Amino acid sequence: MQPESEPVRQPTVLIVTDDVEFSRRLSARWQEEQNLNAFAVVGSDVCQQLKTAAFDLAIVGGVKINQLHAVARTLVSLSSASLFVCENSRIADCVRAEHPRALVLAEYEGWPEAAVLVAQETLRRCEAVDRARRAEQANACLDRQATLGRYMLEMRHTLNNALTSVLGNAELLLLEPGCLSAETRSQVEIIRNMALRMNEIIRRFTSIEKELAALEKANHDPARERAQVAGAAS
């Protein structure tokens, strides 16, 4: 069974600000992007009440200094990617010192441009990390399935021998006329039929193994590989 693929999700940006002008300028610059991400705007008080990170990146700016550190602690506790746009270099240094993993920009002329560029690059990095995580999960699922397949290969002869014994004894019981009641005979017939069905499943499993082995051998055929190389070079 192949692992189920996760639906494609549009990255979401959370703008945390108490300054209408900050959100207006940032949103206006964001609207110029071709690949427009979904974003929401909340105040610092609402941000501090968040319990889960239902967003991929938080951009913080225009927040009073007495609220800034509380907002930063909330975002750090949510393990979310955060970009802080600070009013001056002093505040920027304070945020860097307290939260080394946070991205920090000092406000200057043209800061919305820099903020959007950094945000887009951060979102791409988060997406790459998320793809890697999903690939690891899919690989772990395939490893479990491969382990189960190898176990089936190793045990199929033992299981087939056990089924042969069950089937043989069931057939012997059915060959004895009158030794079984009608109800018991019906139950033995069920045992025989189920043993035959399980035996057919094991034979099909062996057939699939041979088909896969032949396919693998064909894919690694030296003559075929040379022909593919020659075709690519022509």
C-alpha positions as CSV (number, residue, x, y, z in Angstrom):
1,M,0.0,0.0,0.0
2,Q,1.4,3.4,-1.0
3,P,1.4,6.1,1.7
4,E,-1.3,8.7,1.1
5,S,-0.1,12.0,-0.3
6,E,-0.9,15.1,1.7
7,P,-3.0,17.8,0.0
8,V,-1.1,20.8,-1.3
9,R,-1.5,23.6,1.3
10,Q,-1.1,27.3,0.6
11,P,1.4,28.9,3.1
12,T,-0.1,31.4,5.5
13,V,1.5,34.5,6.9
14,L,0.4,36.1,10.2
15,I,1.1,39.8,10.5
16,V,1.2,40.9,14.2
17,T,0.9,44.6,14.7
18,D,-0.8,47.4,16.6
19,D,0.0,49.9,13.8
20,V,-2.5,50.2,11.0
21,E,0.1,51.9,8.8
22,F,2.6,49.0,9.3
23,S,0.0,46.4,8.1
24,R,-1.1,48.6,5.3
25,R,2.4,49.1,3.8
26,L,3.3,45.4,4.3
27,S,0.0,44.2,2.8
28,A,0.3,46.6,-0.2
29,R,3.8,45.3,-1.0
30,W,2.7,41.7,-0.5
31,Q,-0.1,42.2,-3.1
32,E,2.6,42.9,-5.7
33,E,3.8,39.3,-5.5
34,Q,2.8,36.9,-8.3
35,N,2.5,34.0,-5.9
36,L,0.4,35.6,-3.3
37,N,0.3,33.9,0.0
38,A,-2.7,34.0,2.3
39,F,-2.2,36.3,5.3
40,A,-4.0,37.5,8.3
41,V,-3.5,40.5,10.6
42,V,-3.9,40.4,14.4
43,G,-3.0,42.7,17.3
44,S,-0.3,41.9,19.8
45,D,-3.0,41.1,22.5
46,V,-4.6,38.5,20.2
47,C,-1.3,37.0,19.3
48,Q,-0.5,36.3,22.9
49,Q,-3.6,34.2,23.2
50,L,-2.7,31.9,20.4
51,K,-2.4,28.2,21.4
52,T,-1.4,26.6,18.1
53,A,0.6,27.8,15.1
54,A,-2.0,27.8,12.4
55,F,0.4,29.7,10.1
56,D,3.8,29.2,8.5
57,L,5.4,32.6,9.2
58,A,4.7,35.5,11.6
59,I,5.8,39.0,10.8
60,V,5.9,41.3,13.8
61,G,6.2,45.1,13.6
62,G,4.6,48.2,14.9
63,V,4.2,46.6,18.4
64,K,4.9,48.6,21.6
65,I,8.1,47.6,23.3
66,N,6.3,46.5,26.4
67,Q,4.3,44.0,24.3
68,L,7.1,43.0,21.9
69,H,8.8,40.5,24.2
70,A,5.5,38.9,25.3
71,V,4.7,38.4,21.6
72,A,8.1,37.0,20.9
73,R,7.8,34.5,23.8
74,T,4.4,33.4,22.5
75,L,5.7,32.8,18.9
76,V,8.8,30.9,20.3
77,S,6.6,28.7,22.4
78,L,4.6,27.8,19.2
79,S,7.9,27.0,17.4
80,S,6.9,29.1,14.5
81,A,9.1,31.0,12.0
82,S,9.1,34.6,13.0
83,L,10.4,37.8,11.4
84,F,10.6,41.0,13.6
85,V,10.7,44.4,11.9
86,C,12.0,46.7,14.7
87,E,11.9,50.4,14.9
88,N,15.6,50.9,15.4
89,S,18.8,48.9,15.8
90,R,18.7,49.0,19.6
91,I,15.4,47.1,19.7
92,A,16.6,44.8,17.0
93,D,19.7,43.9,19.0
94,C,17.5,43.2,22.1
95,V,15.3,40.8,20.1
96,R,18.3,39.1,18.6
97,A,19.9,38.7,22.1
98,E,16.7,37.2,23.6
99,H,15.6,35.1,20.7
100,P,18.6,34.1,18.6
101,R,16.6,32.0,16.2
102,A,14.3,34.8,15.2
103,L,14.8,36.8,12.0
104,V,15.2,40.5,12.7
105,L,15.1,43.6,10.4
106,A,15.5,47.2,11.5
107,E,13.1,49.6,9.9
108,Y,14.6,51.8,7.2
109,E,13.5,53.3,3.9
110,G,12.1,50.5,1.8
111,W,11.8,48.0,4.6
112,P,8.6,46.4,3.2
113,E,10.6,45.2,0.2
114,A,13.2,43.6,2.4
115,A,10.6,42.1,4.7
116,V,8.7,40.4,1.8
117,L,11.9,39.1,0.3
118,V,13.0,37.6,3.6
119,A,9.6,36.3,4.2
120,Q,9.3,34.6,0.8
121,E,12.7,33.0,1.3
122,T,11.7,31.8,4.8
123,L,8.5,30.3,3.4
124,R,10.5,28.4,0.7
125,R,12.8,27.1,3.4
126,C,9.9,26.0,5.5
127,E,8.3,24.3,2.5
128,A,11.5,22.4,1.8
129,V,11.8,21.3,5.4
130,D,8.2,20.1,5.3
131,R,8.7,18.2,2.1
132,A,11.8,16.5,3.6
133,R,9.7,15.6,6.7
134,R,7.0,14.0,4.5
135,A,9.6,12.2,2.4
136,E,11.1,10.7,5.6
137,Q,7.6,9.6,6.8
138,A,6.9,8.0,3.4
139,N,10.3,6.3,3.4
140,A,9.7,5.0,6.9
141,C,6.3,3.6,5.8
142,L,8.0,1.9,2.8
143,D,10.6,0.4,5.1
144,R,7.9,-1.1,7.3
145,Q,6.2,-2.6,4.2
146,A,9.5,-3.9,2.9
147,T,10.2,-5.5,6.3
148,L,6.8,-7.2,6.2
149,G,7.5,-8.4,2.6
150,R,10.8,-9.9,3.5
151,Y,9.2,-11.7,6.5
152,M,6.6,-13.1,4.2
153,L,9.3,-14.3,1.8
154,E,11.2,-16.0,4.6
155,M,8.1,-17.6,6.1
156,R,6.1,-18.6,3.1
157,H,7.7,-22.1,2.9
158,T,7.0,-22.8,6.6
159,L,3.4,-21.5,6.2
160,N,2.9,-23.5,3.1
161,N,4.1,-26.7,4.9
162,A,1.6,-26.0,7.7
163,L,-1.2,-25.5,5.2
164,T,-0.3,-28.7,3.4
165,S,-0.5,-30.6,6.7
166,V,-3.9,-29.0,7.5
167,L,-5.2,-29.7,4.0
168,G,-3.9,-33.3,4.0
169,N,-5.5,-34.2,7.3
170,A,-8.8,-32.5,6.2
171,E,-8.8,-34.6,3.0
172,L,-8.2,-37.8,5.0
173,L,-11.1,-37.1,7.3
174,L,-13.4,-36.4,4.4
175,L,-12.3,-39.7,2.7
176,E,-13.6,-41.7,5.7
177,P,-17.3,-42.4,5.0
178,G,-19.6,-42.3,7.9
179,C,-17.0,-41.4,10.5
180,L,-18.2,-37.8,10.7
181,S,-21.5,-36.3,11.5
182,A,-23.1,-34.0,8.9
183,E,-22.3,-30.9,10.9
184,T,-18.6,-32.0,11.6
185,R,-18.2,-32.9,7.9
186,S,-19.4,-29.4,6.9
187,Q,-16.9,-27.8,9.3
188,V,-14.0,-30.0,8.0
189,E,-14.9,-29.0,4.4
190,I,-14.7,-25.3,5.4
191,I,-11.2,-26.0,6.9
192,R,-10.2,-27.6,3.6
193,N,-11.6,-24.9,1.4
194,M,-9.9,-22.1,3.5
195,A,-6.6,-24.0,3.4
196,L,-6.9,-24.2,-0.4
197,R,-7.6,-20.4,-0.5
198,M,-4.6,-19.6,1.7
199,N,-2.4,-21.9,-0.4
200,E,-3.5,-20.0,-3.5
201,I,-2.6,-16.7,-1.9
202,I,0.9,-18.0,-1.1
203,R,1.4,-19.2,-4.7
204,R,0.3,-15.8,-6.0
205,F,2.8,-14.2,-3.6
206,T,5.6,-16.4,-5.0
207,S,4.5,-15.6,-8.6
208,I,4.7,-11.8,-7.8
209,E,8.2,-12.3,-6.4
210,K,9.3,-14.0,-9.6
211,E,7.8,-11.2,-11.7
212,L,9.5,-8.5,-9.7
213,A,12.8,-10.4,-9.9
214,A,12.5,-10.7,-13.7
215,L,11.7,-7.0,-13.9
216,E,14.7,-6.0,-11.8
217,K,17.0,-8.2,-13.9
218,A,15.6,-6.6,-17.1
219,N,16.2,-3.1,-15.7
220,H,19.8,-4.0,-14.9
221,D,20.5,-5.8,-18.1
222,P,24.0,-4.5,-19.3
223,A,23.0,-4.7,-23.0
224,R,19.9,-2.6,-22.4
225,E,21.9,-0.1,-20.4
226,R,24.4,0.2,-23.2
227,A,21.6,0.7,-25.7
228,Q,20.1,3.5,-23.6
229,V,23.5,5.2,-23.3
230,A,24.0,5.0,-27.1
231,G,20.5,6.4,-27.7
232,A,21.1,9.3,-25.4
233,A,24.4,10.1,-27.1
234,S,23.0,10.0,-30.6
